[in-house]
Amino acid sequence: MDSIVMAKVKRYLQERLNCAPYDCGAVVFNVRQLARVAGHTLDERFARAGLGAGPEARIASEIVDRSLGGGGGSATSEHHMKMATDYWVQTTPPMGM
């Protein structure tokens, strides 16, 4: 796991997806879990995983890709990312900032 990538993901969640700072911990936890299931860590390689990682991990991968400044060349819209992050916040206990 790269701490710079994690900081960029948290900033993207707060600025673009309007995620509360205390909810970012739960979202990053789920993104990290999905990356681990796909055989990656939270880094640039997972950002390019896309649908090869699975349907739910595709959204997590797109969040990482867009937070790193990628063009976001997939069919995932910000609305789907917001829905997924809201679901992760609701189903995961609070993790803090």
LOPADO-530047 format. One record per residue: residue number from 1; x, y, z of N, C-alpha, C in turn; residue in three letters. Coordinates in Angstrom, 2 decimals, decimal comma. Example, Ala and Ser with C-alpha at 12.3 -4.5 7.8 and 13.67 -1.06 7.14 Angstrom:
2
@n: 1&n.px: 13,19&n.py: -5,69&n.pz: 7,80&ca.px: 12,30&ca.py: -4,50&ca.pz: 7,80&c.px: 13,20&c.py: -3,30&c.pz: 7,80&res: ala;
@n: 2&n.px: 12,85&n.py: -2,25&n.pz: 7,08&ca.px: 13,67&ca.py: -1,06&ca.pz: 7,14&c.px: 12,90&c.py: 0,03&c.pz: 7,87&res: ser;
//
This chain:
97
@n: 1&n.px: 0,84&n.py: -1,17&n.pz: 0,00&ca.px: 0,00&ca.py: 0,00&ca.pz: 0,00&c.px: 0,89&c.py: 1,24&c.pz: 0,00&res: met;
@n: 2&n.px: 0,55&n.py: 2,15&n.pz: -0,84&ca.px: 1,29&ca.py: 3,38&ca.pz: -0,98&c.px: 0,53&c.py: 4,49&c.pz: -0,25&res: asp;
@n: 3&n.px: 1,17&n.py: 5,13&n.pz: 0,71&ca.px: 0,48&ca.py: 6,15&ca.pz: 1,51&c.px: 0,14&c.py: 7,39&c.pz: 0,68&res: ser;
@n: 4&n.px: 0,91&n.py: 7,67&n.pz: -0,35&ca.px: 0,61&ca.py: 8,81&ca.pz: -1,22&c.px: -0,66&c.py: 8,53&c.pz: -2,02&res: ile;
@n: 5&n.px: -0,80&n.py: 7,30&n.pz: -2,50&ca.px: -2,01&ca.py: 6,93&ca.pz: -3,23&c.px: -3,21&c.py: 6,99&c.pz: -2,30&res: val;
@n: 6&n.px: -3,06&n.py: 6,52&n.pz: -1,06&ca.px: -4,16&ca.py: 6,54&ca.pz: -0,12&c.px: -4,58&c.py: 7,98&c.pz: 0,19&res: met;
@n: 7&n.px: -3,63&n.py: 8,88&n.pz: 0,33&ca.px: -3,95&ca.py: 10,29&ca.pz: 0,58&c.px: -4,68&c.py: 10,91&c.pz: -0,61&res: ala;
@n: 8&n.px: -4,26&n.py: 10,55&n.pz: -1,82&ca.px: -4,93&ca.py: 11,08&ca.pz: -3,01&c.px: -6,35&c.py: 10,54&c.pz: -3,15&res: lys;
@n: 9&n.px: -6,54&n.py: 9,27&n.pz: -2,78&ca.px: -7,88&ca.py: 8,68&ca.pz: -2,81&c.px: -8,79&c.py: 9,39&c.pz: -1,81&res: val;
@n: 10&n.px: -8,29&n.py: 9,64&n.pz: -0,61&ca.px: -9,09&ca.py: 10,33&ca.pz: 0,40&c.px: -9,44&c.py: 11,75&c.pz: -0,05&res: lys;
@n: 11&n.px: -8,50&n.py: 12,44&n.pz: -0,67&ca.px: -8,79&ca.py: 13,79&ca.pz: -1,15&c.px: -9,81&c.py: 13,76&c.pz: -2,28&res: arg;
@n: 12&n.px: -9,71&n.py: 12,78&n.pz: -3,18&ca.px: -10,69&ca.py: 12,64&ca.pz: -4,25&c.px: -12,08&c.py: 12,36&c.pz: -3,69&res: tyr;
@n: 13&n.px: -12,14&n.py: 11,50&n.pz: -2,68&ca.px: -13,43&ca.py: 11,18&ca.pz: -2,07&c.px: -14,08&c.py: 12,42&c.pz: -1,45&res: leu;
@n: 14&n.px: -13,27&n.py: 13,24&n.pz: -0,82&ca.px: -13,81&ca.py: 14,43&ca.pz: -0,17&c.px: -14,17&c.py: 15,52&c.pz: -1,17&res: gln;
@n: 15&n.px: -13,33&n.py: 15,73&n.pz: -2,17&ca.px: -13,54&ca.py: 16,86&ca.pz: -3,08&c.px: -14,52&c.py: 16,55&c.pz: -4,21&res: glu;
@n: 16&n.px: -14,43&n.py: 15,39&n.pz: -4,81&ca.px: -15,26&ca.py: 15,09&ca.pz: -5,97&c.px: -16,54&c.py: 14,34&c.pz: -5,62&res: arg;
@n: 17&n.px: -16,48&n.py: 13,41&n.pz: -4,66&ca.px: -17,64&ca.py: 12,60&ca.pz: -4,32&c.px: -18,34&c.py: 13,09&c.pz: -3,07&res: leu;
@n: 18&n.px: -17,87&n.py: 14,20&n.pz: -2,50&ca.px: -18,47&ca.py: 14,83&ca.pz: -1,33&c.px: -18,65&c.py: 13,86&c.pz: -0,16&res: asn;
@n: 19&n.px: -17,64&n.py: 13,09&n.pz: 0,09&ca.px: -17,64&ca.py: 12,13&ca.pz: 1,18&c.px: -17,15&c.py: 12,85&c.pz: 2,45&res: cys;
@n: 20&n.px: -17,82&n.py: 12,61&n.pz: 3,55&ca.px: -17,41&ca.py: 13,23&ca.pz: 4,82&c.px: -16,04&c.py: 12,70&c.pz: 5,24&res: ala;
@n: 21&n.px: -15,22&n.py: 13,53&n.pz: 5,87&ca.px: -13,87&ca.py: 13,08&ca.pz: 6,25&c.px: -13,87&c.py: 11,83&c.pz: 7,14&res: pro;
@n: 22&n.px: -14,85&n.py: 11,70&n.pz: 8,04&ca.px: -14,88&ca.py: 10,51&ca.pz: 8,90&c.px: -15,38&c.py: 9,27&c.pz: 8,16&res: tyr;
@n: 23&n.px: -16,03&n.py: 9,45&n.pz: 7,03&ca.px: -16,48&ca.py: 8,30&ca.pz: 6,24&c.px: -15,41&c.py: 7,80&c.pz: 5,28&res: asp;
@n: 24&n.px: -14,39&n.py: 8,59&n.pz: 5,04&ca.px: -13,34&ca.py: 8,19&ca.pz: 4,10&c.px: -12,59&c.py: 6,95&c.pz: 4,58&res: cys;
@n: 25&n.px: -12,45&n.py: 6,80&n.pz: 5,88&ca.px: -11,75&ca.py: 5,63&ca.pz: 6,41&c.px: -12,45&c.py: 4,34&c.pz: 6,04&res: gly;
@n: 26&n.px: -13,78&n.py: 4,33&n.pz: 6,13&ca.px: -14,55&ca.py: 3,13&ca.pz: 5,77&c.px: -14,46&c.py: 2,84&c.pz: 4,28&res: ala;
@n: 27&n.px: -14,49&n.py: 3,89&n.pz: 3,46&ca.px: -14,41&ca.py: 3,69&ca.pz: 2,01&c.px: -13,03&c.py: 3,17&c.pz: 1,62&res: val;
@n: 28&n.px: -11,99&n.py: 3,77&n.pz: 2,17&ca.px: -10,63&ca.py: 3,31&ca.pz: 1,86&c.px: -10,42&c.py: 1,88&c.pz: 2,34&res: val;
@n: 29&n.px: -11,00&n.py: 1,52&n.pz: 3,47&ca.px: -10,92&ca.py: 0,14&ca.pz: 3,96&c.px: -11,51&c.py: -0,82&c.pz: 2,94&res: phe;
@n: 30&n.px: -12,68&n.py: -0,48&n.pz: 2,40&ca.px: -13,32&ca.py: -1,35&ca.pz: 1,40&c.px: -12,53&c.py: -1,39&c.pz: 0,10&res: asn;
@n: 31&n.px: -12,01&n.py: -0,25&n.pz: -0,33&ca.px: -11,20&ca.py: -0,22&ca.pz: -1,55&c.px: -9,96&c.py: -1,09&c.pz: -1,37&res: val;
@n: 32&n.px: -9,33&n.py: -0,99&n.pz: -0,20&ca.px: -8,14&ca.py: -1,80&ca.pz: 0,07&c.px: -8,47&c.py: -3,29&c.pz: 0,09&res: arg;
@n: 33&n.px: -9,62&n.py: -3,66&n.pz: 0,68&ca.px: -10,05&ca.py: -5,05&ca.pz: 0,70&c.px: -10,31&c.py: -5,57&c.pz: -0,71&res: gln;
@n: 34&n.px: -10,97&n.py: -4,77&n.pz: -1,54&ca.px: -11,24&ca.py: -5,19&ca.pz: -2,92&c.px: -9,95&c.py: -5,31&c.pz: -3,73&res: leu;
@n: 35&n.px: -9,00&n.py: -4,43&n.pz: -3,47&ca.px: -7,70&ca.py: -4,54&ca.pz: -4,15&c.px: -6,98&c.py: -5,82&c.pz: -3,72&res: ala;
@n: 36&n.px: -7,07&n.py: -6,14&n.pz: -2,45&ca.px: -6,42&ca.py: -7,34&ca.pz: -1,95&c.px: -7,04&c.py: -8,60&c.pz: -2,54&res: arg;
@n: 37&n.px: -8,37&n.py: -8,61&n.pz: -2,68&ca.px: -9,06&ca.py: -9,76&ca.pz: -3,28&c.px: -8,64&c.py: -9,92&c.pz: -4,74&res: val;
@n: 38&n.px: -8,41&n.py: -8,81&n.pz: -5,42&ca.px: -7,99&ca.py: -8,85&ca.pz: -6,83&c.px: -6,52&c.py: -9,18&c.pz: -6,98&res: ala;
@n: 39&n.px: -5,79&n.py: -9,27&n.pz: -5,87&ca.px: -4,37&ca.py: -9,63&ca.pz: -5,95&c.px: -3,45&c.py: -8,44&c.pz: -6,07&res: gly;
@n: 40&n.px: -3,92&n.py: -7,28&n.pz: -5,70&ca.px: -3,12&ca.py: -6,06&ca.pz: -5,78&c.px: -3,04&c.py: -5,40&c.pz: -4,42&res: his;
@n: 41&n.px: -2,22&n.py: -4,38&n.pz: -4,34&ca.px: -2,25&ca.py: -3,48&ca.pz: -3,21&c.px: -2,87&c.py: -2,18&c.pz: -3,70&res: thr;
@n: 42&n.px: -3,03&n.py: -1,22&n.pz: -2,81&ca.px: -3,62&ca.py: 0,05&ca.pz: -3,19&c.px: -2,54&c.py: 0,88&c.pz: -3,88&res: leu;
@n: 43&n.px: -2,36&n.py: 0,67&n.pz: -5,19&ca.px: -1,33&ca.py: 1,37&ca.pz: -5,93&c.px: -1,77&c.py: 1,55&c.pz: -7,38&res: asp;
@n: 44&n.px: -0,83&n.py: 1,96&n.pz: -8,23&ca.px: -1,14&ca.py: 2,26&ca.pz: -9,62&c.px: -1,58&c.py: 1,03&c.pz: -10,41&res: glu;
@n: 45&n.px: -1,10&n.py: -0,14&n.pz: -10,04&ca.px: -1,50&ca.py: -1,36&ca.pz: -10,76&c.px: -2,97&c.py: -1,66&c.pz: -10,56&res: arg;
@n: 46&n.px: -3,47&n.py: -1,43&n.pz: -9,35&ca.px: -4,89&ca.py: -1,65&ca.pz: -9,11&c.px: -5,74&c.py: -0,62&c.pz: -9,85&res: phe;
@n: 47&n.px: -5,20&n.py: 0,56&n.pz: -10,06&ca.px: -5,94&ca.py: 1,60&ca.pz: -10,79&c.px: -6,21&c.py: 1,17&c.pz: -12,22&res: ala;
@n: 48&n.px: -5,37&n.py: 0,32&n.pz: -12,78&ca.px: -5,55&ca.py: -0,15&ca.pz: -14,15&c.px: -6,24&c.py: -1,51&c.pz: -14,23&res: arg;
@n: 49&n.px: -6,67&n.py: -2,06&n.pz: -13,10&ca.px: -7,25&ca.py: -3,40&ca.pz: -13,08&c.px: -8,60&c.py: -3,45&c.pz: -13,79&res: ala;
@n: 50&n.px: -9,45&n.py: -2,47&n.pz: -13,57&ca.px: -10,74&ca.py: -2,39&ca.pz: -14,24&c.px: -11,62&c.py: -3,59&c.pz: -13,97&res: gly;
@n: 51&n.px: -12,34&n.py: -4,03&n.pz: -14,98&ca.px: -13,30&ca.py: -5,12&ca.pz: -14,83&c.px: -12,62&c.py: -6,46&c.pz: -14,59&res: leu;
@n: 52&n.px: -11,34&n.py: -6,56&n.pz: -14,87&ca.px: -10,62&ca.py: -7,80&ca.pz: -14,61&c.px: -10,57&c.py: -8,14&c.pz: -13,13&res: gly;
@n: 53&n.px: -10,83&n.py: -7,16&n.pz: -12,27&ca.px: -10,80&ca.py: -7,39&ca.pz: -10,83&c.px: -12,16&c.py: -7,82&c.pz: -10,29&res: ala;
@n: 54&n.px: -13,21&n.py: -7,64&n.pz: -11,07&ca.px: -14,56&ca.py: -7,99&ca.pz: -10,62&c.px: -15,47&c.py: -6,78&c.pz: -10,69&res: gly;
@n: 55&n.px: -16,78&n.py: -7,01&n.pz: -10,61&ca.px: -17,71&ca.py: -5,90&ca.pz: -10,79&c.px: -17,63&c.py: -4,82&c.pz: -9,72&res: pro;
@n: 56&n.px: -17,56&n.py: -5,22&n.pz: -8,45&ca.px: -17,48&ca.py: -4,21&ca.pz: -7,40&c.px: -16,09&c.py: -3,58&c.pz: -7,33&res: glu;
@n: 57&n.px: -15,08&n.py: -4,38&n.pz: -7,61&ca.px: -13,71&ca.py: -3,86&ca.pz: -7,61&c.px: -13,47&c.py: -2,93&c.pz: -8,80&res: ala;
@n: 58&n.px: -14,29&n.py: -3,05&n.pz: -9,85&ca.px: -14,18&ca.py: -2,12&ca.pz: -10,98&c.px: -14,42&c.py: -0,70&c.pz: -10,52&res: arg;
@n: 59&n.px: -15,40&n.py: -0,52&n.pz: -9,65&ca.px: -15,71&ca.py: 0,82&ca.pz: -9,14&c.px: -14,57&c.py: 1,31&c.pz: -8,26&res: ile;
@n: 60&n.px: -14,06&n.py: 0,44&n.pz: -7,39&ca.px: -12,93&ca.py: 0,81&ca.pz: -6,54&c.px: -11,70&c.py: 1,14&c.pz: -7,38&res: ala;
@n: 61&n.px: -11,48&n.py: 0,37&n.pz: -8,42&ca.px: -10,36&ca.py: 0,62&ca.pz: -9,31&c.px: -10,50&c.py: 1,96&c.pz: -10,02&res: ser;
@n: 62&n.px: -11,70&n.py: 2,28&n.pz: -10,41&ca.px: -11,95&ca.py: 3,56&ca.pz: -11,09&c.px: -11,76&c.py: 4,73&c.pz: -10,13&res: glu;
@n: 63&n.px: -12,14&n.py: 4,56&n.pz: -8,86&ca.px: -11,90&ca.py: 5,61&ca.pz: -7,87&c.px: -10,41&c.py: 5,88&c.pz: -7,73&res: ile;
@n: 64&n.px: -9,62&n.py: 4,81&n.pz: -7,65&ca.px: -8,17&ca.py: 4,95&ca.pz: -7,53&c.px: -7,60&c.py: 5,58&c.pz: -8,80&res: val;
@n: 65&n.px: -8,07&n.py: 5,15&n.pz: -9,96&ca.px: -7,57&ca.py: 5,69&ca.pz: -11,22&c.px: -7,85&c.py: 7,19&c.pz: -11,32&res: asp;
@n: 66&n.px: -9,06&n.py: 7,60&n.pz: -11,03&ca.px: -9,40&ca.py: 9,02&ca.pz: -11,15&c.px: -8,70&c.py: 9,85&c.pz: -10,08&res: arg;
@n: 67&n.px: -8,47&n.py: 9,28&n.pz: -8,91&ca.px: -7,78&ca.py: 10,05&ca.pz: -7,88&c.px: -6,30&c.py: 10,26&c.pz: -8,23&res: ser;
@n: 68&n.px: -5,74&n.py: 9,36&n.pz: -9,04&ca.px: -4,36&ca.py: 9,51&ca.pz: -9,47&c.px: -4,22&c.py: 10,36&c.pz: -10,73&res: leu;
@n: 69&n.px: -5,33&n.py: 10,90&n.pz: -11,20&ca.px: -5,27&ca.py: 11,78&ca.pz: -12,37&c.px: -5,49&c.py: 11,06&c.pz: -13,68&res: gly;
@n: 70&n.px: -5,94&n.py: 9,83&n.pz: -13,64&ca.px: -6,22&ca.py: 9,09&ca.pz: -14,87&c.px: -7,44&c.py: 9,65&c.pz: -15,58&res: gly;
@n: 71&n.px: -7,54&n.py: 9,37&n.pz: -16,85&ca.px: -8,64&ca.py: 9,89&ca.pz: -17,64&c.px: -9,98&c.py: 9,27&c.pz: -17,33&res: gly;
@n: 72&n.px: -9,98&n.py: 8,13&n.pz: -16,66&ca.px: -11,24&ca.py: 7,49&ca.pz: -16,35&c.px: -11,90&c.py: 6,94&c.pz: -17,60&res: gly;
@n: 73&n.px: -11,18&n.py: 6,14&n.pz: -18,35&ca.px: -11,67&ca.py: 5,64&ca.pz: -19,62&c.px: -12,64&c.py: 4,49&c.pz: -19,53&res: gly;
@n: 74&n.px: -13,30&n.py: 4,30&n.pz: -18,39&ca.px: -14,27&ca.py: 3,22&ca.pz: -18,29&c.px: -15,69&c.py: 3,78&c.pz: -18,28&res: ser;
@n: 75&n.px: -16,65&n.py: 2,88&n.pz: -18,23&ca.px: -18,06&ca.py: 3,28&ca.pz: -18,28&c.px: -18,61&c.py: 3,61&c.pz: -16,90&res: ala;
@n: 76&n.px: -17,76&n.py: 3,70&n.pz: -15,89&ca.px: -18,22&ca.py: 3,99&ca.pz: -14,54&c.px: -18,44&c.py: 5,49&c.pz: -14,39&res: thr;
@n: 77&n.px: -19,65&n.py: 5,86&n.pz: -14,02&ca.px: -19,94&ca.py: 7,28&ca.pz: -13,81&c.px: -19,71&c.py: 7,65&c.pz: -12,35&res: ser;
@n: 78&n.px: -19,65&n.py: 8,95&n.pz: -12,10&ca.px: -19,47&ca.py: 9,40&ca.pz: -10,72&c.px: -20,70&c.py: 9,04&c.pz: -9,88&res: glu;
@n: 79&n.px: -21,85&n.py: 8,96&n.pz: -10,51&ca.px: -23,05&ca.py: 8,57&ca.pz: -9,79&c.px: -22,93&c.py: 7,15&c.pz: -9,24&res: his;
@n: 80&n.px: -22,40&n.py: 6,22&n.pz: -10,04&ca.px: -22,21&ca.py: 4,85&ca.pz: -9,57&c.px: -21,16&c.py: 4,79&c.pz: -8,47&res: his;
@n: 81&n.px: -20,12&n.py: 5,61&n.pz: -8,61&ca.px: -19,10&ca.py: 5,64&ca.pz: -7,56&c.px: -19,69&c.py: 6,19&c.pz: -6,26&res: met;
@n: 82&n.px: -20,52&n.py: 7,22&n.pz: -6,34&ca.px: -21,15&ca.py: 7,79&ca.pz: -5,15&c.px: -22,10&c.py: 6,77&c.pz: -4,50&res: lys;
@n: 83&n.px: -22,85&n.py: 6,04&n.pz: -5,31&ca.px: -23,73&ca.py: 5,01&ca.pz: -4,77&c.px: -22,93&c.py: 3,92&c.pz: -4,05&res: met;
@n: 84&n.px: -21,81&n.py: 3,50&n.pz: -4,63&ca.px: -20,98&ca.py: 2,47&ca.pz: -4,02&c.px: -20,35&c.py: 2,97&c.pz: -2,73&res: ala;
@n: 85&n.px: -19,86&n.py: 4,20&n.pz: -2,72&ca.px: -19,26&ca.py: 4,72&ca.pz: -1,49&c.px: -20,30&c.py: 4,88&c.pz: -0,39&res: thr;
@n: 86&n.px: -21,50&n.py: 5,30&n.pz: -0,75&ca.px: -22,58&ca.py: 5,40&ca.pz: 0,25&c.px: -22,91&c.py: 4,03&c.pz: 0,83&res: asp;
@n: 87&n.px: -22,94&n.py: 3,01&n.pz: -0,02&ca.px: -23,20&ca.py: 1,64&ca.pz: 0,44&c.px: -22,09&c.py: 1,16&c.pz: 1,38&res: tyr;
@n: 88&n.px: -20,84&n.py: 1,43&n.pz: 1,01&ca.px: -19,73&ca.py: 1,01&ca.pz: 1,85&c.px: -19,76&c.py: 1,72&c.pz: 3,20&res: trp;
@n: 89&n.px: -20,14&n.py: 2,99&n.pz: 3,21&ca.px: -20,22&ca.py: 3,73&ca.pz: 4,48&c.px: -21,31&c.py: 3,14&c.pz: 5,36&res: val;
@n: 90&n.px: -22,42&n.py: 2,74&n.pz: 4,76&ca.px: -23,54&ca.py: 2,20&ca.pz: 5,53&c.px: -23,26&c.py: 0,80&c.pz: 6,08&res: gln;
@n: 91&n.px: -22,49&n.py: 0,02&n.pz: 5,36&ca.px: -22,27&ca.py: -1,38&ca.pz: 5,76&c.px: -20,97&c.py: -1,62&c.pz: 6,51&res: thr;
@n: 92&n.px: -20,14&n.py: -0,59&n.pz: 6,68&ca.px: -18,86&ca.py: -0,72&ca.pz: 7,34&c.px: -18,86&c.py: 0,13&c.pz: 8,61&res: thr;
@n: 93&n.px: -18,35&n.py: -0,39&n.pz: 9,71&ca.px: -18,29&ca.py: 0,43&ca.pz: 10,91&c.px: -17,37&c.py: 1,64&c.pz: 10,70&res: pro;
@n: 94&n.px: -17,60&n.py: 2,72&n.pz: 11,45&ca.px: -16,75&ca.py: 3,91&ca.pz: 11,29&c.px: -15,29&c.py: 3,59&c.pz: 11,57&res: pro;
@n: 95&n.px: -14,42&n.py: 4,09&n.pz: 10,72&ca.px: -12,99&ca.py: 3,85&ca.pz: 10,86&c.px: -12,22&c.py: 5,10&c.pz: 11,27&res: met;
@n: 96&n.px: -12,87&n.py: 6,24&n.pz: 11,29&ca.px: -12,18&ca.py: 7,49&ca.pz: 11,61&c.px: -11,52&c.py: 8,07&c.pz: 10,38&res: gly;
@n: 97&n.px: -10,77&n.py: 9,11&n.pz: 10,60&ca.px: -10,12&ca.py: 9,79&ca.pz: 9,50&c.px: -8,87&c.py: 9,02&c.pz: 9,15&res: met;
//
